[in-house]
Each structure stands twice: as structure tokens, then as C-alpha cells.
Amino acid sequence: MKFYNVVKDRYSCRSFAPRPVEAEKLERILEAGRLAPTAKNVQPVKIWVIQSPEALKKIKSATPFKWLTCPVILAVGGTQEGAFVRPSDNRNFEDVDASIVATHLMLAIQSEGLGSTWIGFFDEPKVKELFPEMKDYDLIALFPIGYPAEDSQPSERHEVRKSKSELVKYL
């Protein structure tokens, strides 16, 4: 898939076919996350692959979404420890770095012919309680991954975008 087709065709998939995700596809998606750029390349990010039935049941209990019927969920988090801090204002870039990694994952998922959506609406304290290995990270996203169901389609808001003139300012 060409990059602009990936960007244009990606939508928030919330309906998944009962079909497993091939290990090779998952590995390429994870590699896209690993290769994502971060500030000063310090990579203060972690990706957790949630795929066992027990782990999926736990992570789903920390979201309000009953439609999560996917075979894999990726959790993405960043840690402030070791992340780049901008000297002029002491702003820590761990959330930016984690968001860049998450965006690479999201686009790689689409490129592999799979569906997903960026979930930010979850109970972070509960996720950390259920998965203690995540406790030292700021969790920014969950990505359900799977093959879109036959009836899966973008929301009615998918095509609603600001015009380029509203979004871009040339200086």
C-alpha cells in the first residue's frame, strides 16, 4: 500500500472478524513501532502485546467498550525517566515520543490490511493494577487489532475534516 493510501483509507475500526492475526503481520507492526523516531532517539516507550485469552479479558474489563472482540490489543506507554527534556522550559517529551510510536503502529496496522482504533478511554489505574509491569509508564493508547468484519465501516464523522486553509498557516 502506498503511504497516502494508508493514511486516507485508515478509519477507526470497531467491528472485527473472528480471525486470528498472523504472527508475521504482528511482528512487522511491532517493528514499525520500534523504528519510530523519538526525541534524541532515547525511546522512553514500551509496547505490550496483549493476546492470551486471560490478558484480553483483563484489559477489556478496563474499558467501557463491549465491541472489543479482537484477537490482539497493543498497549503503548511512555516513561518520563530518561526521556528528552527541552532545556528552555523543562518540558518532558515522553508523551510525544509514545504518541509517535503509537501513530507508527496505527499506520502499520492499516498497511497490513488490518483494522484498529486508537483507544484513549480506559481506566489507567485499573490497567496498571491488572498488569503491574505497566505501573511505571504513562499509558497513552490501546490498539485493538484484527481483520475488519464484513460490515465494518467508518463512522459518519470520518470524512469531516477542517479545510487545509483552517489547518495550515504559511509564515
CORPEFEN-V150150 format. One record per pair of residues at least 24 apart in sequence whose ideal C-beta (glycine too) atoms are under 6 Angstrom apart, sorted by the first residue. I is the first residue (numbers start at 1). J is the second residue. If there is no record, write none. Layout:
i:I j:J
i:I j:J
This chain:
i:1 j:111
i:6 j:107
i:6 j:110
i:6 j:111
i:10 j:110
i:11 j:154
i:11 j:158
i:12 j:117
i:13 j:115
i:13 j:116
i:13 j:117
i:13 j:148
i:13 j:152
i:14 j:67
i:15 j:149
i:15 j:152
i:16 j:69
i:16 j:70
i:16 j:146
i:16 j:149
i:17 j:147
i:17 j:149
i:19 j:147
i:20 j:71
i:21 j:71
i:21 j:72
i:21 j:145
i:25 j:112
i:29 j:105
i:29 j:108
i:29 j:109
i:32 j:104
i:32 j:108
i:33 j:101
i:33 j:104
i:33 j:105
i:36 j:100
i:36 j:101
i:36 j:104
i:38 j:97
i:39 j:84
i:39 j:93
i:39 j:97
i:40 j:84
i:42 j:82
i:42 j:84
i:44 j:78
i:44 j:79
i:44 j:82
i:44 j:83
i:44 j:94
i:44 j:97
i:45 j:78
i:45 j:97
i:45 j:98
i:45 j:101
i:46 j:77
i:46 j:137
i:47 j:74
i:47 j:76
i:48 j:75
i:58 j:130
i:62 j:122
i:62 j:123
i:62 j:126
i:62 j:127
i:63 j:122
i:68 j:144
i:70 j:144
i:70 j:145
i:70 j:146
i:71 j:146
i:72 j:145
i:73 j:142
i:73 j:144
i:74 j:143
i:75 j:142
i:76 j:102
i:76 j:140
i:76 j:141
i:77 j:137
i:77 j:138
i:77 j:139
i:78 j:138
i:79 j:136
i:79 j:137
i:98 j:140
i:102 j:141
i:105 j:143
i:109 j:145
i:114 j:145
i:115 j:148
i:116 j:143
i:116 j:144
i:116 j:145
